Amino acid sequence: SGYGGGAIRAGDSSTTVNVYATLFTGNTAATGNGDDVLEDGGTITIHATCPSPYTAKSPTQGSALDTYGTVSGSAYSYSGCGPQEHQVSDMDGLFNTVSNYDGTYADNTGNSIMAN
């Protein structure tokens, strides 16, 4: 964005972001502030634990994040919480991966994505 925050930006006091098991790669903020994460009014916490129902797992710590503002928790990428992990290049790729889309709509086993 024009404010910074190449991947995540929390821009007002009503915004709360909890980050679990997220791998950040190749993010660039237009301003150079917070290539990965920018806090400029909201609350951002990066957790070094796995969310429910994967709390028994221990995530793998990755590279340090480029942050700007007050970011609570551990400023690193994490992975390894879920049953499977997939790298996708865009939202269509994400949808197709989680919905098991194989090119024909009749064969979809799911059709929604929920982010919290």
Buried (B, 14 or more C-beta within 10 A) or exposed (E): EEBBBBBBBBBEEEBEBEBBBBBBEEBEBEBEBBBBBBBBBBBBBBBBBBBEEBEEBEBEEBEEBBBBBEBEBBBBBBBBBBEEEEEEEEEEEBBBBBBEBEEEEEEEEEEEEEEE
